Amino acid sequence: MRSYEKIWEYIDKKLHISDIPLKGMPKYALNLTYWTGGLLAAAFIYQALTGMLLLLYYQPGATLTNPNDPTSALAYSSTMFIMTKVLFGNIILTSHQYMAYAMIFLIYVHFFRNYFLGVYKKPRGLAWSVGILMAIITILLGYTGYFLPYTEISVDATNVGVNIAGQVPIIGNLLASLLIGNGTMAERFSRFLDYHVIILPTLLILLLGLHMYLFEKNEAAPPLKLKSEMKKIKWFPTYFIYTIAITLLLWGLILVISGIFPLSLLPVYGSGIPITPMPEWYLMPEYKFLDFQGITPLIEIIAISLLILFLIFLPFLDRSESRDPKDRPIFVAIGSTNLSLLILLTAWGYEQPAILIPVPEWVSIIFIIILFNFGFTYFMYKRYRSEEL
């Protein structure tokens, strides 16, 4: 027996790792493209660990310890204290924010990969729907955390989100009150911190457990052109080592980036410095959509709700048995259109923030995007179909 095998055998004997009821996985899953979900789990663990460290020093609230100094607000001053006085505090805070970015970026990668490869097909439909709910909760985690440093831009941007929630028919006032309570800053800090630290993470952990159970039950979707079953590899030590490796790779990468590009704290809320409300990049499409002339918060809410419902019930809408993209032209076109709009609205929002876009301009641009995506998808469908025939 080789020396490293003896090491893993000793570790397993002491810790009984192989006794954990996890199934082996096929060899094709030893590929980084299959581990976007694993990277998401690694990012969430990092967020939980660094979040607990930040809570040791963070103090919520807008109360001024010095009545003549707006930067003495508890939330702002404690954030500044973390960044300037706590040992490695700036690295921890910066990496916490950058890992949140990485987590949401990985959600998009994980989502579009699985969407275009038809991973939502039977028997993985429920896992897909649970994953959509997890994605929504993760974005809400980012939204609630954005407010906590109490900067001019973070408060103004979250106010836009609260105003949009208030426009929901019938339950708008309820949603707004759930976010900000009675409207005071003290109540808002209490609500946002509870959501960010307790409620949303708890929901995410519960859904993650269900998602992992469904993954273990149905395992990773095989490659489209797999012609025969592959022999399964025991999860320990091969997949265990692979999990540790990609986890440390992600953590190390974010820490390096955090060291090279540390955050600086923006002006405190109430400083009087004029500033355009700017959301985080992952919410920019929704904010820019409101700059389209004729688009009201109610219309945006309806559009987003329909998109979410479409994604949740996608396994029931796409009834074809094939996962191959060329057999699903309509759904591939819908996915590529949404990806194009996501990129366009994000870039447009940063290029022209809070600038009203006339109806003829935005309608023509969106029409061209839809026409191109559906036209190109149809062209590819006919081409590959004719080759098969």
C-alpha positions in Angstrom: 0.0 0.0 0.0 1.3 3.5 -0.9 2.2 5.9 1.8 -0.6 8.4 1.0 -3.2 5.5 1.0 -2.0 4.6 4.5 -2.5 8.2 5.6 -6.0 8.3 4.3 -6.8 4.9 5.8 -5.5 6.2 9.2 -7.6 9.4 8.9 -10.7 7.4 7.9 -10.1 4.9 10.8 -10.0 7.6 13.3 -12.8 9.9 12.0 -15.0 7.3 10.3 -15.4 9.6 7.3 -16.3 6.8 4.9 -19.2 5.8 7.2 -21.0 9.0 6.2 -23.9 7.9 3.9 -22.7 9.6 0.7 -22.8 7.7 -2.5 -19.9 7.4 -4.8 -19.9 9.5 -7.9 -19.1 8.6 -11.6 -15.7 9.5 -13.0 -17.2 12.1 -15.3 -18.0 14.3 -12.3 -14.3 14.8 -11.6 -14.5 17.9 -13.7 -14.6 21.5 -12.5 -17.7 22.3 -14.6 -19.6 19.8 -12.4 -18.6 21.6 -9.3 -20.2 25.1 -9.6 -22.7 23.9 -7.0 -19.8 22.7 -4.8 -18.1 26.1 -5.1 -21.4 27.7 -4.1 -21.5 25.6 -0.9 -17.8 26.5 -0.2 -18.6 30.2 -0.7 -21.6 30.0 1.7 -19.4 28.3 4.4 -16.8 31.1 4.0 -19.6 33.7 4.3 -20.9 32.1 7.5 -17.4 32.0 9.1 -16.4 35.6 8.2 -19.9 36.8 9.1 -19.5 35.5 12.6 -16.2 37.2 13.0 -17.6 40.5 11.7 -20.5 40.3 14.2 -18.0 40.4 17.1 -17.3 44.1 16.2 -20.2 45.3 14.2 -22.9 47.5 15.9 -26.1 48.2 14.1 -27.9 51.5 14.4 -27.8 55.1 13.2 -27.3 56.5 16.7 -24.6 59.2 16.8 -22.0 58.9 19.5 -20.9 62.4 18.6 -23.9 64.6 17.7 -21.8 66.9 15.5 -20.2 64.0 13.5 -22.4 61.9 11.1 -19.6 59.4 10.8 -20.0 58.5 14.4 -23.2 56.6 13.6 -22.8 53.2 15.2 -23.1 51.1 12.1 -20.7 53.3 10.1 -18.2 53.8 12.9 -18.1 50.1 13.8 -17.6 49.2 10.1 -14.7 51.8 10.0 -13.3 50.3 13.2 -13.3 46.8 11.7 -11.5 48.1 8.6 -8.9 50.2 10.4 -8.4 48.9 13.9 -9.2 45.2 14.0 -6.3 42.8 13.1 -6.9 41.6 9.5 -10.3 43.3 9.8 -10.2 44.9 6.4 -9.2 41.6 4.8 -12.1 39.8 6.5 -14.6 42.5 5.6 -13.4 42.8 2.0 -13.3 39.1 1.4 -16.8 38.8 2.9 -18.1 41.2 0.3 -16.0 39.8 -2.6 -17.1 36.2 -1.7 -20.7 37.4 -1.8 -19.9 38.7 -5.3 -18.3 35.3 -6.2 -21.3 33.5 -4.8 -23.8 35.4 -6.9 -21.6 35.1 -10.0 -21.4 31.4 -9.4 -25.2 31.2 -9.2 -25.4 32.7 -12.7 -22.8 30.3 -14.0 -24.5 27.3 -12.3 -27.9 28.4 -13.4 -27.1 29.0 -17.1 -24.9 25.8 -17.4 -27.7 23.7 -16.0 -30.4 25.5 -18.0 -28.7 25.0 -21.4 -27.8 21.4 -20.6 -31.3 20.6 -19.5 -30.3 19.4 -16.1 -33.9 20.3 -14.9 -35.2 17.3 -16.8 -36.7 14.3 -14.9 -35.7 13.1 -12.3 -34.0 16.4 -11.2 -36.9 18.7 -11.6 -37.5 19.2 -7.9 -33.8 19.9 -7.3 -33.9 22.6 -10.0 -36.9 24.3 -8.4 -35.3 24.2 -5.0 -32.1 25.7 -6.5 -34.1 28.6 -8.0 -35.5 29.4 -4.5 -31.9 29.2 -3.1 -30.7 31.7 -5.7 -33.5 34.1 -4.8 -32.5 33.9 -1.1 -28.9 34.4 -1.9 -29.6 37.6 -3.8 -31.8 38.8 -0.9 -28.8 38.1 1.4 -26.7 40.4 -0.7 -29.4 43.0 -0.7 -29.9 43.0 3.1 -26.1 43.0 3.7 -25.6 46.0 1.4 -27.5 48.3 3.8 -25.6 47.4 6.9 -22.5 49.7 6.5 -24.9 52.7 6.5 -23.3 54.6 3.6 -25.0 57.2 1.5 -25.2 54.9 -1.5 -26.2 51.7 0.3 -29.1 53.4 2.1 -30.4 55.2 -1.0 -30.1 52.0 -3.1 -32.0 49.9 -0.6 -34.7 52.6 -0.4 -35.3 52.0 -4.1 -35.8 48.3 -3.3 -38.2 49.1 -0.5 -40.2 51.4 -2.7 -40.4 48.7 -5.4 -41.7 46.2 -2.8 -44.3 48.7 -1.7 -45.7 48.7 -5.3 -46.8 45.1 -5.2 -50.6 44.9 -5.6 -52.6 44.1 -2.4 -49.5 43.0 -0.3 -47.2 45.9 -1.1 -47.6 47.6 2.3 -47.1 44.3 4.0 -43.9 43.6 2.1 -42.5 47.1 2.8 -43.4 46.7 6.5 -41.7 43.3 6.6 -38.5 45.0 5.3 -38.4 48.2 7.4 -41.0 47.7 10.2 -42.3 51.0 11.3 -39.9 52.9 9.1 -37.4 54.2 11.7 -33.7 53.6 11.2 -33.6 51.6 14.4 -36.3 49.2 13.2 -34.7 49.0 9.7 -31.4 47.9 11.2 -33.1 45.4 13.4 -35.0 43.9 10.4 -32.2 43.9 7.9 -29.7 42.4 10.4 -32.2 39.7 11.4 -32.8 38.8 7.8 -29.1 38.9 6.9 -27.8 36.9 9.9 -30.7 34.6 11.0 -33.7 34.3 8.8 -32.3 34.1 5.3 -29.3 31.9 6.2 -31.6 29.5 8.1 -33.8 29.2 5.1 -30.8 28.7 2.8 -29.4 26.0 5.1 -32.7 24.1 5.1 -33.0 24.3 1.3 -29.4 23.4 0.9 -30.0 20.2 2.9 -32.9 19.3 0.7 -30.9 20.1 -2.4 -28.0 17.9 -1.3 -30.4 15.1 -0.5 -32.0 15.3 -4.0 -28.5 15.5 -5.5 -27.4 12.4 -3.6 -30.6 10.6 -4.6 -30.3 11.4 -8.4 -26.5 12.2 -8.7 -25.0 14.5 -11.2 -26.5 14.6 -14.7 -24.3 12.6 -17.1 -22.7 14.3 -20.2 -25.0 14.5 -23.2 -22.9 12.1 -25.3 -22.1 9.5 -22.6 -22.6 6.1 -24.3 -22.2 3.8 -21.3 -22.3 3.8 -17.6 -19.1 4.8 -15.8 -17.8 3.0 -12.8 -18.5 5.0 -9.6 -15.6 6.2 -7.5 -16.1 6.1 -3.7 -16.6 9.6 -2.3 -13.8 9.1 0.2 -11.0 9.9 -0.3 -11.1 10.9 -4.0 -14.1 13.3 -3.9 -13.4 14.3 -0.4 -9.9 15.5 -1.5 -11.4 17.2 -4.6 -14.0 19.0 -2.4 -11.2 20.3 0.0 -9.1 21.3 -3.0 -11.7 23.4 -4.8 -12.8 25.0 -1.5 -9.3 26.1 -0.6 -8.7 27.2 -4.2 -11.8 29.5 -4.1 -11.0 30.8 -0.6 -7.4 31.5 -1.5 -8.3 33.3 -4.7 -10.8 35.6 -2.9 -8.2 36.3 -0.1 -5.6 37.2 -2.7 -7.9 39.5 -4.6 -9.0 41.1 -1.2 -5.4 41.8 -0.4 -4.7 43.4 -3.7 -7.9 45.4 -3.9 -9.1 46.2 -0.4 -12.4 48.0 0.1 -12.6 51.6 1.2 -15.7 52.9 3.0 -17.9 55.4 1.1 -19.4 58.5 2.7 -21.8 58.0 5.6 -25.5 58.4 5.1 -26.6 61.9 5.9 -23.2 63.4 4.8 -25.0 65.6 2.3 -22.8 64.5 -0.5 -25.0 64.3 -3.7 -24.8 60.8 -5.1 -26.7 58.7 -7.6 -28.3 55.6 -5.9 -26.3 52.7 -7.3 -27.2 49.1 -6.5 -24.7 46.2 -6.4 -23.9 44.8 -9.9 -26.2 41.8 -9.5 -29.3 44.1 -9.0 -28.3 46.6 -11.7 -30.6 45.0 -14.4 -33.6 45.5 -12.2 -32.7 49.1 -11.4 -31.9 50.0 -15.1 -35.2 48.4 -16.2 -36.9 51.2 -14.2 -35.1 53.8 -16.3 -37.1 52.6 -19.4 -39.8 55.2 -20.1 -43.2 53.7 -19.4 -41.9 51.0 -17.1 -43.3 51.4 -13.6 -42.4 49.5 -10.5 -45.6 47.5 -10.8 -44.7 46.4 -14.4 -41.2 45.4 -13.2 -42.7 43.4 -10.3 -45.0 41.6 -12.7 -42.2 40.8 -15.1 -39.8 39.5 -12.4 -42.6 37.4 -10.9 -43.5 35.8 -14.2 -39.8 35.1 -14.8 -39.4 33.4 -11.4 -42.6 31.4 -11.9 -41.4 30.3 -15.3 -38.0 29.1 -13.9 -39.6 27.3 -10.9 -42.1 25.4 -13.1 -39.7 25.0 -16.0 -39.4 21.2 -15.5 -43.2 21.0 -16.1 -43.2 23.4 -19.1 -40.4 21.7 -21.1 -41.9 18.3 -21.6 -39.4 16.9 -24.1 -37.3 14.0 -22.8 -34.1 15.1 -24.5 -31.6 17.3 -22.7 -29.7 18.1 -25.9 -29.9 21.9 -26.6 -30.6 21.2 -30.3 -33.8 19.4 -29.3 -35.0 22.4 -27.2 -34.7 25.4 -29.5 -37.5 27.5 -28.0 -36.1 27.1 -24.4 -32.6 27.7 -25.6 -33.7 30.9 -27.3 -35.5 32.0 -24.2 -32.3 31.3 -22.1 -30.0 33.1 -24.5 -32.3 36.1 -24.7 -32.4 36.4 -20.9 -28.6 36.1 -20.7 -28.2 38.8 -23.4 -30.6 41.1 -21.6 -28.9 40.5 -18.2 -25.5 41.5 -19.6 -27.0 44.5 -21.6 -28.9 46.0 -18.7 -26.0 45.6 -16.3 -23.6 47.4 -18.7 -26.2 50.0 -19.6 -26.9 50.7 -15.9 -23.2 51.5 -15.2 -22.8 53.4 -18.5 -25.9 55.6 -18.0 -27.1 55.4 -14.4 -30.5 56.9 -13.6 -30.9 58.3 -17.2 -34.4 57.9 -18.7 -34.4 55.8 -21.9 -37.1 56.8 -24.5 -39.6 54.2 -25.5 -38.6 53.9 -29.2 -34.9 53.4 -28.1 -35.3 50.7 -25.6 -38.1 48.9 -27.5 -36.0 48.7 -30.6 -32.9 47.4 -28.8 -34.8 44.7 -26.9 -36.7 43.7 -30.2 -33.3 43.3 -32.0 -31.9 41.2 -29.1 -35.0 38.9 -29.1 -35.0 38.7 -32.9 -31.3 37.8 -33.1 -31.4 35.2 -30.3 -34.5 33.4 -31.7 -33.3 33.7 -35.3 -29.8 32.4 -34.5 -31.2 29.5 -32.4 -33.6 28.6 -35.3 -30.8 28.7 -37.8 -28.6 26.4 -35.6 -31.6 24.1 -35.0 -32.3 23.7 -38.7 -28.6 23.2 -39.5 -27.9 20.5 -37.0 -31.3 18.9 -37.6 -30.6 18.6 -41.3 -27.2 17.1 -40.6 -28.8 14.3 -38.5 -31.4 13.6 -41.1 
